[in-house]
Every structure is written in structure tokens, then in C-alpha cells.
């Protein structure tokens, strides 16, 4: 599944969404203001029951996405469990 997710992160629609979030967050980490090695992090995941799959990464509302530097992104994954909601 990781390979499938990596493929989705290379999709043009994700690249467009990612750029939008980075622009919104002024190309800085929301936690530490670092402007290097930025990631766009999903605050939650959605599982579409009727289709038995997770939502594509670009189809999330902007409010569920946040810009984090690599260090804060890793720390966030260690500290917080990302919830998955069934929709």
C-alpha cells in the first residue's frame, strides 16, 4: 500500500493541491516556521465505505492539510495518531 500511496503523491492533482497548501501556509512549517524540507500533512484520513478505499490525498478539504517541515512531520507522527474516519 505504501507504494500505491507514493504513486498518488506523484499525481499531478496532488502536486497542485500540495502547492496550494504550501502557498496558503507561506512556504513555512506551521509549527516552527522552518522553510526547508516541507511536507503537506493530512490531519486525518477518510475511508470511503461504499468504495472500500481511502480517499485520494488531493480530495481532502484544505482545513485537513497542514504544512510541516520534515522534522516536525516526523515528530507529529510519533506524538499523534492520525484518525481515520469512515465516510
One Martini backbone bead per residue (centre of mass of N, CA, C, O) as a GRO file, in nm:
protein
   87
    1UNK     BB    1   0.055   0.064  -0.018
    2UNK     BB    2   0.287   0.266  -0.014
    3UNK     BB    3   0.331   0.270  -0.317
    4UNK     BB    4   0.051   0.378  -0.389
    5UNK     BB    5   0.082   0.643  -0.231
    6UNK     BB    6   0.331   0.746  -0.380
    7UNK     BB    7   0.189   0.765  -0.650
    8UNK     BB    8  -0.021   0.978  -0.560
    9UNK     BB    9   0.208   1.196  -0.483
   10UNK     BB   10   0.274   1.215  -0.813
   11UNK     BB   11   0.025   1.345  -0.882
   12UNK     BB   12  -0.093   1.631  -1.023
   13UNK     BB   13  -0.320   1.686  -0.813
   14UNK     BB   14  -0.134   1.685  -0.565
   15UNK     BB   15   0.063   1.904  -0.656
   16UNK     BB   16  -0.152   2.125  -0.659
   17UNK     BB   17  -0.248   2.101  -0.366
   18UNK     BB   18   0.025   2.138  -0.231
   19UNK     BB   19   0.080   2.423  -0.341
   20UNK     BB   20  -0.164   2.555  -0.207
   21UNK     BB   21  -0.077   2.498   0.089
   22UNK     BB   22   0.200   2.629   0.083
   23UNK     BB   23   0.093   2.907   0.014
   24UNK     BB   24  -0.095   2.949   0.252
   25UNK     BB   25   0.171   2.884   0.455
   26UNK     BB   26   0.424   3.040   0.332
   27UNK     BB   27   0.649   2.825   0.319
   28UNK     BB   28   0.586   2.710   0.625
   29UNK     BB   29   0.599   2.588   0.920
   30UNK     BB   30   0.340   2.574   1.154
   31UNK     BB   31   0.538   2.517   1.412
   32UNK     BB   32   0.857   2.659   1.328
   33UNK     BB   33   0.910   2.822   1.038
   34UNK     BB   34   1.031   2.647   0.851
   35UNK     BB   35   1.164   2.637   0.489
   36UNK     BB   36   1.245   2.327   0.493
   37UNK     BB   37   1.142   2.031   0.404
   38UNK     BB   38   0.842   2.018   0.301
   39UNK     BB   39   0.517   1.913   0.411
   40UNK     BB   40   0.198   1.765   0.351
   41UNK     BB   41  -0.038   1.715   0.603
   42UNK     BB   42  -0.261   1.488   0.733
   43UNK     BB   43  -0.497   1.508   0.996
   44UNK     BB   44  -0.674   1.308   0.823
   45UNK     BB   45  -0.863   1.021   0.732
   46UNK     BB   46  -1.051   0.868   0.456
   47UNK     BB   47  -1.306   0.616   0.439
   48UNK     BB   48  -1.476   0.463   0.173
   49UNK     BB   49  -1.710   0.236   0.206
   50UNK     BB   50  -1.851   0.200  -0.081
   51UNK     BB   51  -1.531   0.163  -0.206
   52UNK     BB   52  -1.307   0.040  -0.028
   53UNK     BB   53  -1.142   0.326   0.035
   54UNK     BB   54  -0.932   0.574   0.016
   55UNK     BB   55  -0.884   0.886  -0.015
   56UNK     BB   56  -0.757   1.103  -0.200
   57UNK     BB   57  -0.523   1.340  -0.118
   58UNK     BB   58  -0.672   1.582  -0.297
   59UNK     BB   59  -0.985   1.538  -0.156
   60UNK     BB   60  -0.926   1.733   0.071
   61UNK     BB   61  -0.977   1.959   0.276
   62UNK     BB   62  -0.774   2.214   0.366
   63UNK     BB   63  -0.820   2.187   0.684
   64UNK     BB   64  -0.663   1.885   0.668
   65UNK     BB   65  -0.408   2.062   0.596
   66UNK     BB   66  -0.042   2.082   0.658
   67UNK     BB   67   0.255   2.249   0.709
   68UNK     BB   68   0.566   2.063   0.735
   69UNK     BB   69   0.845   1.975   0.841
   70UNK     BB   70   1.020   1.696   0.863
   71UNK     BB   71   1.059   1.702   1.171
   72UNK     BB   72   0.761   1.764   1.254
   73UNK     BB   73   0.635   1.529   1.102
   74UNK     BB   74   0.773   1.305   1.261
   75UNK     BB   75   0.679   1.399   1.542
   76UNK     BB   76   0.377   1.382   1.484
   77UNK     BB   77   0.373   1.070   1.431
   78UNK     BB   78   0.479   1.001   1.721
   79UNK     BB   79   0.256   1.167   1.895
   80UNK     BB   80   0.027   1.120   1.674
   81UNK     BB   81  -0.277   0.992   1.577
   82UNK     BB   82  -0.427   0.935   1.283
   83UNK     BB   83  -0.734   0.970   1.191
   84UNK     BB   84  -1.003   0.751   1.079
   85UNK     BB   85  -1.274   0.810   0.864
   86UNK     BB   86  -1.592   0.702   0.795
   87UNK     BB   87  -1.785   0.775   0.473
   0.00000   0.00000   0.00000
